[in-house]
Amino acid sequence: MHLKKVTLLLLFSTLGGFSQTHLSLKEAVETGAANYGVVKAKNSYAKAAQETVKQARRDYLPNLNLSAQQDYGTVNGQNGPLYGFGGLGVASSGLPLAEQNWNAAFGALYLVNMNWDFFTFGRMQQRINIAKADAERQQKDFEQEQFQQKVKIAGAYLNLLASQRLQISQLKNLNRSQVVLNNAAVRVKNGLLPGVDSTLASAEVSRAKIALNQIKEQVKVQNNRLVELMGVEPKDYVVDTTFVASVPKAMVAGELQADSINNPIRQFYKSRIELSKSQLSLYKKEYYPTFSLFGVYQTRGSGFNSDYATNQNSFTKSYADGVDPTRKNYLLGVGMTWNLTTIARSSKKVSAQKLIGQGLEEEYKAVDLQLKSQEDAANARLGFAMENYSEAPRQVRAAQQAYLQRTTLYNNGLTTLVDVTQALYTLNRAETDRDIIYTNVWQALLMKAAATGDFNLFINEF
């Protein structure tokens, strides 16, 4: 009873007792999927792409412009050509008089302008299609990032679990080494054993302490890796170790027939190809002209009277009279614009996009082969893991029996400490193998879920 109390005391002091936070695998996955920065960023990108689709649809609406201006200035005109280069020309409409004068009055222009590219050979619809394809790509990118993050978190959790189980095994090994040392020390003191036995036992205790410290360091590394993937502040966690002593229900029921066709990673690469196809279609449509409808309704006011041509004193400086609209015009029309040099430019855009599409196809093929290879490796790993799972308890039981026999013989003076140490080493190795093998069964299931893209295959076990 005293030995069990010592073991429990050492265990709680090693793992931090109740000062640590207990964490289930589902909690770790849910926290990481919700908090991890890259996942959150790609979720925002996906939502932004959906808004871009709405914006692309609204781009098809006609332009409707309202304009009003009120001015004060002269109206001297001059015969001659004028080009408003860069939009900087001033359109002062007046008579080309013989001499310059500085008569000035108020004037105003109010207009409504509408223009609509009503037929573009499908370019507007294709831009909408591109926005949809890009939104789909962004959504698939978010889904594959979230999926991979869940797999990484689950893998880190299992690694931490294995490290903590190894830590317990090393703690047991230290405790057994200490018991051997205590027994040897008593027997050496009583002259029943040579002093070298006490020295050898002390060396074994030191070795066990070093091994325990090494695994403690590994536990810390794995814990921090899990914390990083969860996107939370650093904290020491105690994970659930109960499930590793059992076989996943899906493996027992034989429900592992899924393939990788719907893997989120594969779907993401397919969405990139679809986006490239949409862009190629748009570039081909740029060869064609644009048909537009347009209309203008305009009113004007002026402080210059209608007889100003014959009487240069017939104007008013009244602001109200100058900006009051007295003349109205409207205009309706249909037009076509076709920049023929666009054909030459777009042809290179088309050929470049075709090459990009070919590159994306090759990337998809590479990912396809990789996923198929991973699935095949996962199936093989599952088989080997189950075989090892059956052998691990046998190895531990045999090692425990050998250790018990050697210690009994040693305590009765029928064998040497070297034999006890060898049995102790064999038992420690068997327990270590068991901890790793039990975890490997779940690692193999996780690998299968990662290859097929069905994370529920793994997480539904919890």
C-alpha positions in Angstrom: 0.0 0.0 0.0 2.9 2.3 0.8 4.4 1.7 -2.6 1.1 2.6 -4.4 0.9 5.9 -2.4 4.4 6.8 -3.4 3.7 6.1 -7.0 0.5 8.2 -7.0 2.4 11.0 -5.3 5.2 11.0 -7.8 2.6 10.8 -10.6 0.7 13.9 -9.5 3.9 15.8 -8.9 5.2 14.9 -12.4 2.1 15.8 -14.3 1.3 18.8 -12.2 -1.6 17.3 -10.3 -4.8 19.2 -10.5 -3.1 22.5 -11.5 -3.3 21.5 -15.2 -6.3 21.8 -17.4 -8.0 18.6 -18.6 -8.7 18.7 -22.3 -10.7 16.3 -24.5 -9.8 15.7 -28.1 -13.1 17.2 -29.3 -12.5 20.3 -27.3 -9.1 20.7 -28.8 -10.3 20.3 -32.3 -13.2 22.6 -31.9 -11.1 25.3 -30.2 -8.4 25.1 -32.8 -10.8 25.1 -35.8 -12.5 28.3 -34.4 -9.4 30.2 -33.1 -6.5 29.4 -35.4 -5.5 32.6 -37.3 -5.0 31.1 -40.8 -8.4 29.3 -40.6 -10.1 32.5 -39.5 -8.4 34.5 -42.2 -9.5 32.1 -45.0 -13.0 32.2 -43.6 -13.0 35.9 -44.0 -11.6 35.6 -47.6 -14.4 33.2 -48.4 -17.1 35.6 -47.1 -15.4 38.5 -49.0 -15.6 36.4 -52.2 -19.3 36.0 -51.7 -19.7 39.7 -51.5 -17.7 40.1 -54.7 -20.2 37.8 -56.5 -23.0 40.3 -55.5 -20.9 43.2 -56.7 -20.3 41.4 -60.1 -24.0 41.0 -60.5 -24.6 44.7 -59.8 -21.9 45.7 -62.4 -24.5 44.7 -65.0 -26.8 47.5 -64.0 -26.8 50.6 -66.2 -24.9 53.7 -65.1 -27.1 56.6 -64.0 -25.4 59.9 -63.4 -26.8 63.1 -62.0 -24.8 66.3 -62.6 -25.3 69.9 -61.7 -22.9 72.9 -62.1 -23.3 76.6 -61.6 -20.6 78.9 -63.0 -19.6 82.5 -63.4 -17.4 83.6 -66.3 -17.1 85.1 -69.7 -18.3 83.6 -73.0 -15.8 84.7 -75.6 -15.6 82.2 -78.4 -13.2 81.6 -81.2 -13.3 79.8 -84.5 -10.9 76.9 -84.5 -10.4 73.2 -83.6 -10.2 72.1 -80.0 -9.5 68.8 -78.3 -10.1 68.4 -74.6 -6.8 66.5 -74.0 -6.8 64.8 -70.7 -10.3 66.3 -70.0 -8.8 69.7 -69.3 -10.5 71.7 -72.1 -12.9 74.6 -71.1 -16.1 74.7 -73.2 -17.1 78.4 -73.0 -19.8 78.8 -75.7 -20.1 82.2 -77.0 -19.7 84.4 -80.1 -16.4 84.7 -82.0 -16.4 88.5 -81.6 -13.9 90.7 -83.2 -12.3 91.7 -79.9 -11.9 90.4 -76.4 -14.3 91.5 -73.8 -14.8 90.8 -70.1 -18.6 90.6 -69.9 -19.3 87.9 -67.4 -22.6 86.4 -66.0 -23.8 83.3 -64.2 -24.7 80.1 -66.0 -25.8 76.6 -65.0 -26.0 73.1 -66.4 -28.2 70.3 -65.0 -28.3 66.8 -66.6 -29.2 63.2 -66.2 -27.1 60.7 -68.1 -27.7 57.0 -68.5 -25.6 54.4 -70.4 -25.9 50.6 -70.4 -23.7 48.0 -72.0 -26.7 45.8 -72.7 -25.0 43.3 -75.0 -21.4 42.2 -74.6 -21.4 38.7 -76.1 -21.6 37.3 -72.6 -18.7 39.1 -71.0 -20.8 40.5 -68.1 -22.2 37.1 -67.3 -18.8 35.5 -67.6 -17.5 38.1 -65.0 -20.2 36.9 -62.7 -19.3 33.3 -63.4 -15.6 34.1 -62.6 -16.7 35.8 -59.3 -18.7 32.6 -58.5 -15.8 30.4 -59.3 -13.5 32.5 -57.2 -15.9 32.4 -54.3 -16.1 28.6 -54.7 -12.3 28.4 -54.7 -12.1 30.6 -51.6 -14.7 28.4 -49.9 -12.9 25.2 -50.8 -9.6 26.8 -49.6 -11.2 27.6 -46.3 -12.7 24.1 -46.0 -9.4 22.3 -46.8 -7.5 24.6 -44.4 -10.0 23.8 -41.7 -9.8 20.1 -42.5 -6.0 20.1 -42.4 -6.0 22.1 -39.2 -8.3 19.5 -37.5 -6.0 16.7 -38.6 -3.0 18.6 -37.3 -4.7 19.2 -34.0 -5.8 15.6 -33.6 -2.3 14.4 -34.5 -0.7 16.8 -32.0 -3.2 15.7 -29.3 -2.3 12.0 -29.9 1.4 12.9 -29.8 0.9 14.6 -26.5 -1.1 11.7 -25.2 1.6 9.2 -26.2 4.2 11.4 -24.5 2.2 11.6 -21.3 1.7 7.8 -21.3 5.4 7.3 -21.8 6.0 9.7 -18.9 3.9 7.5 -16.6 5.7 4.4 -17.8 9.1 6.1 -17.1 7.8 7.1 -13.7 6.9 3.5 -13.0 10.4 2.5 -14.2 12.0 5.0 -11.8 9.9 3.8 -9.0 10.9 0.1 -9.7 14.6 1.2 -9.9 14.3 2.9 -6.6 12.8 -0.2 -5.0 15.7 -2.3 -6.3 18.2 0.2 -5.0 16.5 0.2 -1.6 16.6 -3.6 -1.4 20.2 -3.8 -2.6 21.2 -1.1 -0.1 19.7 -3.0 2.8 21.3 -6.3 1.8 24.7 -4.7 1.2 24.5 -3.0 4.6 23.8 -6.4 6.1 26.7 -8.0 4.3 24.6 -10.2 2.2 25.6 -8.6 -1.1 28.8 -7.0 -2.4 28.9 -3.2 -2.4 29.0 -3.0 -6.2 25.4 -4.1 -6.3 24.3 -0.9 -4.5 26.5 1.1 -6.9 24.9 -0.6 -10.0 21.4 0.0 -8.6 22.2 3.6 -8.0 23.4 4.0 -11.6 20.1 2.5 -12.8 18.1 5.0 -10.7 20.1 7.8 -12.3 19.5 6.4 -15.7 15.7 6.2 -15.0 15.7 9.8 -13.8 17.4 11.0 -16.9 15.0 9.1 -19.1 12.1 10.6 -17.1 13.4 14.2 -17.6 13.9 13.6 -21.3 10.3 12.5 -21.7 9.2 15.4 -19.6 10.9 17.7 -22.1 9.1 15.9 -24.9 5.8 16.3 -23.1 6.4 20.1 -22.9 7.3 20.3 -26.6 4.2 18.3 -27.7 2.0 20.4 -25.3 3.2 23.7 -26.8 2.7 22.4 -30.3 -0.9 21.6 -29.4 -1.3 25.0 -27.8 0.0 26.7 -31.0 -2.4 24.8 -33.2 -5.3 25.6 -31.0 -4.5 29.3 -31.2 -4.7 29.8 -27.4 -2.4 31.2 -24.7 0.3 28.8 -23.4 -1.0 26.4 -20.8 -0.2 22.8 -19.7 -2.9 20.3 -20.6 -3.7 16.8 -19.3 -5.3 14.8 -22.2 -7.7 12.0 -22.1 -5.9 8.6 -22.2 -8.8 6.3 -21.6 -9.7 5.7 -25.2 -6.3 4.4 -26.4 -6.8 1.1 -24.5 -9.6 0.2 -26.9 -9.9 -0.3 -30.6 -11.9 2.2 -32.7 -15.4 1.1 -33.3 -15.2 1.8 -37.0 -12.4 -0.7 -37.3 -14.2 -3.3 -35.5 -17.4 -2.8 -37.6 -15.4 -2.7 -40.8 -16.7 0.8 -41.8 -13.5 2.1 -43.3 -14.3 1.8 -47.0 -14.2 5.6 -47.9 -12.0 6.8 -50.6 -10.3 10.2 -51.3 -12.6 11.4 -54.1 -14.3 14.0 -51.8 -11.1 15.0 -49.9 -11.3 18.8 -49.3 -7.7 19.2 -50.6 -8.7 17.5 -53.9 -11.8 19.7 -54.1 -9.7 22.8 -53.6 -7.4 22.0 -56.5 -10.4 21.2 -58.7 -11.9 24.6 -57.9 -8.7 26.3 -59.0 -9.0 24.5 -62.4 -12.7 25.7 -62.7 -11.7 29.3 -62.0 -9.0 29.1 -64.7 -11.6 27.8 -67.2 -13.9 30.7 -66.3 -11.1 33.2 -66.8 -10.2 31.6 -70.2 -13.8 31.9 -71.3 -13.8 35.6 -70.4 -10.6 36.4 -72.3 -12.0 34.7 -75.4 -15.1 36.9 -75.2 -13.0 40.0 -75.2 -12.5 39.6 -79.0 -16.1 40.9 -79.6 -17.6 44.4 -79.5 -19.8 46.1 -76.9 -23.4 47.4 -77.7 -24.6 50.2 -75.5 -27.8 52.2 -74.9 -27.4 55.8 -73.8 -29.7 58.7 -73.0 -29.2 62.3 -71.7 -31.6 64.9 -70.4 -30.2 68.3 -70.0 -31.3 71.8 -68.9 -29.3 75.0 -69.1 -29.4 78.4 -67.7 -27.5 81.5 -68.7 -27.2 85.2 -67.7 -26.6 86.1 -71.4 -29.7 87.0 -73.3 -30.7 85.7 -76.7 -29.8 89.0 -78.5 -26.3 89.1 -77.0 -25.0 88.5 -80.6 -26.1 92.0 -81.7 -26.0 93.7 -78.3 -23.0 92.9 -76.0 -24.7 94.8 -73.2 -27.7 92.3 -73.2 -26.7 90.2 -70.2 -27.4 90.2 -66.4 -25.1 89.6 -63.5 -28.0 88.3 -61.4 -27.2 85.0 -59.9 -30.9 83.9 -59.8 -31.5 84.7 -63.4 -28.2 83.1 -64.5 -28.8 79.7 -62.9 -32.5 79.4 -63.7 -32.8 76.7 -66.4 -34.5 78.0 -69.6 -33.4 75.6 -72.3 -33.9 71.8 -72.3 -32.5 69.0 -74.5 -32.7 65.2 -74.5 -30.8 62.6 -76.5 -31.4 58.8 -76.9 -29.1 56.5 -78.8 -27.6 53.1 -79.3 -23.9 52.6 -80.0 -21.2 50.0 -80.6 -17.6 50.2 -79.6 -15.0 47.7 -80.8 -11.4 48.2 -80.2 -9.9 46.0 -82.8 -6.4 45.9 -81.2 -8.0 44.1 -78.3 -8.0 41.0 -80.4 -4.2 41.0 -80.6 -3.9 41.7 -76.9 -6.5 39.2 -75.8 -5.0 36.4 -77.9 -1.9 36.4 -75.6 -4.1 36.5 -72.5 -5.9 33.4 -73.9 -2.7 31.5 -74.6 -1.2 32.5 -71.2 -4.4 31.3 -69.4 -4.3 28.0 -71.3 -0.8 27.4 -70.0 -1.9 28.3 -66.5 -4.7 25.8 -66.8 -2.3 23.1 -67.9 -0.2 23.8 -64.8 -3.2 23.6 -62.5 -4.1 20.3 -64.1 -0.7 18.9 -63.4 -0.8 20.1 -59.8 -4.2 18.3 -59.4 -2.7 15.1 -60.8 0.2 15.3 -58.4 -2.2 15.9 -55.5 -4.4 13.0 -56.7 -1.4 10.6 -56.7 -0.3 11.8 -53.3 -3.8 11.3 -51.8 -4.0 7.8 -53.3 -0.6 6.9 -52.0 -1.5 8.2 -48.5 -4.7 6.2 -48.6 -2.8 3.0 -49.5 -0.3 3.7 -46.8 -3.1 4.3 -44.3 -4.7 1.0 -45.1 -1.4 -0.8 -44.6 -0.7 1.1 -41.4 -4.1 0.1 -40.0 -3.4 -3.6 -40.6 0.0 -3.4 -39.0 -1.3 -1.4 -36.1 -4.0 -3.9 -35.3 -1.4 -6.8 -35.4 0.9 -4.9 -33.0 -2.1 -4.0 -30.8 -2.7 -7.7 -30.3 1.0 -8.5 -29.5 1.7 -5.6 -27.1 -0.1 -6.9 -24.1 1.6 -10.3 -24.5 4.9 -8.6 -24.5 4.1 -6.6 -21.4 2.8 -9.7 -19.5 5.9 -11.7 -20.4 8.2 -8.9 -19.3 6.4 -8.4 -16.0 6.7 -12.1 -15.3 10.4 -12.1 -16.1 10.9 -9.1 -13.9 9.0 -10.6 -11.0 11.0 -13.8 -11.3 14.4 -12.0 -11.5 13.6 -9.8 -8.5 12.4 -12.8 -6.5 15.5 -14.7 -7.3 17.7 -11.7 -6.5 16.0 -11.1 -3.2 16.8 -14.8 -2.3 20.4 -14.5 -3.5 19.9 -16.8 -6.5 20.8 -14.3 -9.3 22.8 -11.2 -9.9 21.7 -7.6 -10.1 22.7 -7.5 -13.8 19.9 -10.0 -14.5 17.5 -7.9 -12.6 18.6 -4.8 -14.5 18.1 -6.6 -17.8 14.7 -7.7 -16.7 13.9 -4.1 -15.6 15.1 -2.8 -19.0 13.0 -5.4 -20.9 9.9 -4.4 -18.9 10.4 -0.7 -19.5 10.8 -1.3 -23.2 7.7 -3.5 -23.3 5.6 -0.8 -21.6 7.0 1.9 -23.9 6.2 -0.2 -26.9 2.7 -0.8 -25.6 2.1 3.0 -25.1 3.3 3.8 -28.6 1.4 0.9 -30.2 -1.9 1.8 -28.6 -1.5 5.3 -29.8 -0.5 4.2 -33.3 -3.8 2.5 -33.8 -5.5 5.9 -33.4 -2.8 7.6 -35.4 -3.5 5.1 -38.2 -7.2 5.8 -38.1 -6.4 9.6 -38.2 -4.1 8.9 -41.2 -7.0 7.1 -42.9 -9.4 10.0 -42.2 -6.8 12.5 -43.5 -6.3 10.5 -46.8 -10.0 10.1 -47.5 -11.0 13.6 -46.4 -13.6 12.3 -44.0 -12.6 13.7 -40.6 -15.9 12.3 -39.1 -14.4 8.8 -39.6 -12.0 9.7 -36.7 -13.8 12.3 -34.6 -17.1 10.3 -34.4 -15.2 7.8 -32.2 -15.2 10.3 -29.3 
